[in-house]
Amino acid sequence: MDLMQCGCHCIKCGSTDLKSEQIGEIESDGYFDMHHTCRKCNVHFDHLEGDVFDFCKVCGYESS
């Protein structure tokens, strides 16, 4: 599900072709946490923290 475009780049390959998923509730200021999956190199990462996941039960992601 592509929920937004935030201008992020993949932390592995630099691509802007990302699948983005909201992972938290929308805060009063309109902000929400999100994870990205790069469509080019398939890395899955946290938008703010930069953590990379091999498996993410929140998004249903599993590295192949």
C-alpha positions as CSV (number, residue, x, y, z in Angstrom):
1,M,0.0,0.0,0.0
2,D,1.5,3.3,-1.0
3,L,0.1,5.9,1.5
4,M,2.4,8.8,0.8
5,Q,5.3,10.3,-0.9
6,C,7.9,11.7,1.5
7,G,10.9,12.2,-0.6
8,C,12.9,9.5,1.1
9,H,15.7,7.5,-0.5
10,C,16.6,3.9,0.0
11,I,19.2,3.7,2.7
12,K,21.0,0.9,0.8
13,C,20.9,1.8,-2.9
14,G,19.6,5.4,-2.9
15,S,16.5,4.7,-5.0
16,T,13.4,6.8,-4.6
17,D,11.1,4.0,-5.8
18,L,9.8,3.0,-2.4
19,K,6.7,1.2,-1.2
20,S,5.6,3.1,1.9
21,E,3.4,1.8,4.7
22,Q,1.9,3.6,7.7
23,I,2.8,1.7,10.9
24,G,1.4,3.9,13.6
25,E,-1.6,6.0,14.4
26,I,-1.9,9.5,13.1
27,E,-0.8,11.9,15.8
28,S,-2.6,15.2,16.5
29,D,0.0,17.1,14.4
30,G,-0.8,14.8,11.4
31,Y,2.5,12.9,11.7
32,F,2.6,9.1,11.6
33,D,5.4,6.5,11.6
34,M,6.1,4.6,8.4
35,H,8.3,1.8,7.0
36,H,9.6,1.7,3.4
37,T,10.5,-1.2,1.1
38,C,12.7,-0.4,-1.8
39,R,11.3,-1.7,-5.1
40,K,14.8,-1.7,-6.6
41,C,16.9,-3.7,-4.0
42,N,14.1,-5.0,-1.7
43,V,15.5,-3.6,1.6
44,H,12.9,-2.8,4.3
45,F,13.6,0.0,6.7
46,D,12.1,2.4,9.3
47,H,11.5,5.9,8.0
48,L,13.0,7.8,10.9
49,E,15.3,5.4,12.8
50,G,16.9,3.9,9.7
51,D,16.6,0.4,11.1
52,V,16.7,-2.4,8.5
53,F,14.5,-5.4,8.9
54,D,14.9,-8.9,7.4
55,F,11.4,-9.7,8.8
56,C,8.6,-7.2,9.8
57,K,5.4,-8.7,11.2
58,V,3.8,-5.2,11.2
59,C,4.1,-4.9,7.4
60,G,4.2,-8.6,6.6
61,Y,7.6,-8.2,5.0
62,E,10.1,-11.0,4.8
63,S,13.4,-10.8,2.9
64,S,13.9,-13.2,0.0
